[in-house]
Amino acid sequence: MIEIRQLSKIFSSSGSQRVAVNKIDLSIGKGEFFALLGPNGAGKTTTISILSTILKPTSGEVKVDGLNVVDSPHLVRQKIGIIFQDPSLDDRLSALENMEFHGRLYGLSRPQRMVQSEALLKMVDLWERRQDLVRTFSGGMRRRLEIARGLMHHPKLLILDEPTIGLDPKTRRTIWEYIHLSRKQWGMTVFLTTHYLEEADSADRVGVMDEGRLVAVDTPEKLKKMVGPEVIVLQTDPDNLEPIQNYLEKFFGIVDCHVDSEGEISFPLPIGEEGAIGIIRKLPGTIRAMTIRKPDLDDVFIQMTGKNMALNQETASPFHRVYRGKL
């Protein structure tokens, strides 16, 4: 469904240039659910903008369902549905009028618009509110309406740019039920960017993007295995963090630590070492608590980019530089 070859996008301003996307290659199959993770400024939104024909690439080639996004932008737009991070509904129209307007833009006949509007508004539990102005809707209701509108023309590719940001967990779960249901009904491909790692965890494959480059692509489980079998999380005094890091690096060769200022430090448990208890007993200072858990995508994200997914901050770990050098 998506073929990206050596895609680059360079923005020029006042004599300077910024590389937003740097020679990425990516193939996404029909019906696949693909999630793209990356810190702010990594190039995710630029990539989506090129996919959806909003921006033109500086170099490289992008195809959607065999169509070049530069040569055939109008045909590409007919095949995709987009749910933007920022609201894009007309709040002076009713829910049904928003659906009707969208259907007209995509050339649906009046009978098609009527059938699709009813089916989709019922699917997102908004049929009873179809005549109400969107300005009277809650944030969750607006998001559900945007999903229904994006599915109005049965797109072959649904692009989701932070679709559930700011919503409560229950509403996020409900929205994903609608998306997965639609995906199963007509084999739709889903391309997602998100900061909610549990959403990316259900994807068929996950890509990690940093500084315009695609640094890793694989299934969520395989990416987690790159971190290691287990992660140790310790609580200590904030002024003890640096001595622990130094000790771990000197005596155990552990450099891929993640720390925060409140006294938490986490690191993958090395395979073949003497075990978590053996390491903990030798650490300097006071250890107040210890947790051993399986790696998650946040651990993957930190090790690939050196940034925390939730905070988008640089971490104290240099491991991301070592890993990127091996790719």
C-alpha positions in Angstrom: 0.0 0.0 0.0 2.9 2.4 0.8 6.3 2.4 -0.9 8.8 5.0 0.2 12.2 5.1 -1.4 15.1 7.4 -0.3 12.6 10.0 0.8 14.1 13.4 1.9 12.5 16.7 2.8 14.6 19.8 3.4 13.2 23.1 4.5 15.1 26.3 3.6 14.7 29.6 5.5 16.8 32.7 5.6 19.8 31.0 3.9 19.8 28.0 6.2 18.5 24.5 5.7 16.9 22.0 8.0 16.6 18.3 7.1 13.3 17.1 8.3 13.3 13.7 6.6 16.6 12.1 5.7 16.6 9.3 3.0 14.1 6.9 4.5 13.0 3.6 3.0 9.8 1.9 4.1 7.2 -0.5 2.7 3.8 -1.0 4.3 1.5 -3.8 3.0 -2.2 -3.7 2.3 -4.2 -4.2 5.4 -1.2 -3.7 7.7 -1.4 -1.6 10.9 1.8 0.4 11.1 2.8 2.7 14.0 5.5 5.4 13.7 7.1 6.6 16.9 9.5 9.5 17.4 10.2 12.5 19.5 9.0 16.0 18.6 10.8 17.2 15.5 11.7 13.7 14.4 10.0 14.1 11.0 6.8 12.1 11.6 4.4 14.9 10.7 6.5 15.8 7.6 6.3 12.2 6.5 2.6 12.1 6.9 2.2 15.4 5.1 4.1 14.0 2.1 2.0 10.8 2.2 -1.2 12.8 2.1 0.1 15.1 -0.7 0.1 18.2 1.5 3.9 18.6 1.0 6.1 17.6 -1.9 9.4 15.7 -1.2 12.7 17.3 -1.9 13.9 14.0 -3.3 13.0 10.3 -3.4 9.8 8.6 -4.3 6.5 7.9 -2.4 3.7 5.7 -3.8 0.3 5.0 -2.3 -1.5 2.0 -3.8 0.9 2.2 -6.8 0.2 5.9 -7.3 3.0 8.5 -7.1 2.0 11.2 -4.6 3.7 13.9 -6.8 2.4 12.8 -10.2 -1.1 11.8 -9.1 -2.1 13.7 -6.0 -5.8 13.9 -6.7 -6.0 10.1 -7.2 -4.0 9.5 -4.0 -6.3 11.7 -2.0 -9.3 9.6 -3.1 -7.7 6.6 -1.6 -6.8 8.0 1.8 -8.6 9.1 4.9 -6.9 11.4 7.4 -7.6 12.2 11.1 -5.4 15.1 12.1 -4.0 15.9 15.5 -5.8 19.2 15.6 -9.6 19.3 15.2 -10.8 19.9 11.6 -14.6 19.7 11.9 -16.9 22.6 11.1 -18.5 23.3 14.5 -21.2 25.5 12.9 -22.6 22.5 11.1 -24.4 19.5 12.6 -22.8 16.0 12.7 -24.8 14.9 9.7 -24.0 18.0 7.7 -20.2 17.4 8.3 -20.7 13.9 7.0 -22.7 15.1 4.0 -20.1 17.8 3.1 -17.3 15.3 3.3 -19.2 12.8 1.1 -19.8 15.4 -1.5 -16.1 16.3 -1.6 -15.3 12.7 -2.4 -18.0 12.4 -5.1 -20.3 10.0 -3.3 -23.9 9.9 -4.6 -26.8 11.1 -2.4 -27.9 7.5 -1.7 -24.3 6.5 -0.8 -24.0 9.5 1.5 -27.2 8.7 3.3 -26.3 5.0 3.8 -22.7 5.7 4.8 -23.6 8.5 7.2 -26.2 6.4 9.0 -24.0 3.4 9.3 -20.9 5.3 10.5 -22.7 7.6 12.9 -24.4 4.6 14.4 -21.0 2.8 14.7 -19.6 5.7 16.7 -22.8 6.1 18.8 -23.7 9.6 17.4 -26.8 8.8 15.3 -29.1 10.2 17.9 -27.1 13.4 17.9 -26.8 13.7 14.1 -28.8 17.0 14.0 -26.9 18.7 16.8 -24.3 21.3 16.1 -20.8 20.1 16.6 -20.0 23.0 18.9 -22.3 21.3 21.5 -20.2 18.1 21.4 -17.6 17.1 24.0 -14.0 16.4 22.9 -14.5 12.7 22.8 -17.7 13.1 20.7 -15.9 15.3 18.2 -13.1 12.8 17.9 -15.5 10.0 17.2 -17.2 12.2 14.6 -13.8 12.9 12.9 -13.2 9.1 12.7 -16.6 8.5 11.2 -16.0 11.3 8.6 -12.6 10.0 7.8 -14.1 6.6 7.0 -17.0 8.0 4.9 -15.5 7.1 1.5 -14.1 3.7 2.6 -10.4 4.7 2.3 -7.8 2.1 1.5 -5.4 3.9 3.7 -6.3 5.6 7.0 -3.7 8.1 8.3 -3.9 8.9 12.0 -1.7 11.7 13.4 -2.0 11.6 17.2 -5.8 10.7 16.9 -6.5 10.3 20.6 -4.3 13.0 22.2 -5.9 14.6 25.2 -8.7 12.0 25.5 -9.5 9.9 28.6 -8.5 6.2 28.5 -12.1 5.0 28.1 -12.7 7.2 25.1 -9.4 6.2 23.5 -10.3 2.5 23.9 -13.7 3.1 22.3 -12.2 5.0 19.4 -9.7 2.2 18.7 -12.6 -0.3 18.7 -14.2 1.6 15.9 -10.9 1.8 13.9 -10.1 -1.9 14.3 -13.7 -2.8 13.3 -13.5 -0.7 10.1 -10.1 -2.1 9.3 -11.4 -5.7 9.5 -14.5 -4.8 7.4 -12.7 -3.7 4.3 -9.0 -4.5 4.7 -8.0 -1.0 5.3 -4.3 -0.1 5.9 -3.7 2.1 9.0 -0.7 4.4 9.4 -0.4 5.8 13.0 1.7 8.3 14.8 1.2 8.4 18.6 2.7 9.1 22.0 0.5 6.5 23.6 2.7 3.4 23.5 -0.2 1.0 24.3 -1.7 2.0 20.9 1.5 1.3 19.1 1.9 -2.0 20.9 -1.1 -3.5 19.0 0.4 -2.6 15.6 1.7 -5.2 13.2 5.0 -3.3 13.0 6.5 -0.3 14.6 9.0 2.2 13.2 11.1 4.4 15.3 12.1 7.8 13.8 14.7 10.2 15.1 16.3 13.3 13.6 14.7 12.6 10.2 16.0 9.0 10.0 14.1 5.7 10.4 16.4 4.0 13.0 14.4 0.7 13.4 11.4 -1.1 12.0 10.1 -4.4 13.3 7.3 -6.1 15.2 6.7 -4.8 18.8 7.9 -8.0 20.3 11.1 -8.2 18.3 11.9 -4.6 19.1 11.4 -5.3 22.8 13.8 -8.3 22.6 16.5 -5.9 21.4 16.4 -4.3 24.9 16.9 -7.6 26.7 14.8 -10.1 28.6 14.2 -7.9 31.7 14.5 -4.3 32.9 15.5 -3.4 36.5 14.0 -0.3 38.0 15.6 1.1 41.1 14.5 3.9 43.5 17.4 5.6 45.3 18.5 9.1 46.5 18.8 11.7 43.6 22.4 12.4 44.6 23.2 8.6 44.3 22.2 8.3 40.6 25.6 9.3 39.2 27.6 7.0 41.5 25.3 4.1 40.5 25.7 4.8 36.8 29.5 5.0 37.1 29.5 1.7 39.1 27.3 -0.1 36.6 29.5 1.0 33.7 32.8 0.2 35.4 32.0 -3.2 36.9 29.2 -4.6 34.7 29.6 -2.7 31.4 26.1 -1.3 31.6 25.9 2.0 29.8 22.2 2.1 28.7 20.7 3.5 31.8 17.7 5.8 32.0 17.4 8.2 35.0 15.2 10.9 36.3 15.8 13.6 38.8 13.5 12.0 41.4 15.9 9.2 42.0 14.7 6.5 39.6 17.2 4.6 37.4 16.4 1.7 35.0 18.5 -0.5 32.9 18.3 -3.8 31.0 19.5 -6.8 32.9 22.5 -8.2 31.0 22.2 -11.8 29.9 24.7 -14.1 31.6 25.4 -11.8 34.6 25.0 -12.9 38.2 21.4 -11.8 38.2 19.5 -8.7 39.5 20.1 -9.4 43.2 23.8 -9.9 42.7 24.1 -6.6 40.9 21.9 -4.7 43.4 23.9 -5.9 46.4 27.1 -4.4 45.1 25.7 -0.9 44.2 26.8 2.1 46.2 24.4 4.1 48.4 20.9 3.2 49.5 18.4 1.3 47.3 14.9 2.0 48.5 13.0 -0.1 46.1 13.5 -2.5 43.1 11.2 -3.7 40.4 11.9 -6.2 37.7 9.7 -6.1 34.6 9.6 -7.0 30.9 10.7 -4.3 28.4 8.1 -2.2 26.8 8.1 0.2 23.8 9.2 3.1 26.0 12.4 1.2 26.8 12.8 0.6 23.0 12.2 4.3 22.3 14.7 5.4 24.9 17.4 3.1 23.6 16.8 4.0 20.0 16.6 7.8 20.4 18.1 8.6 23.8 14.8 10.4 24.6 11.9 9.6 26.9 8.6 9.0 24.9 6.4 10.8 27.5 8.6 13.8 28.1 10.6 14.0 24.8 13.7 14.8 26.8 17.3 13.8 26.4 18.2 11.0 28.8 21.5 10.4 30.5 22.2 7.3 28.5 24.7 7.3 25.6 23.4 3.9 24.4 21.3 5.4 21.6 24.4 6.7 19.9 26.0 3.2 20.0 22.9 1.5 18.6 22.3 4.0 15.8 25.9 3.4 14.7 25.2 -0.3 14.2 22.2 0.2 12.0 
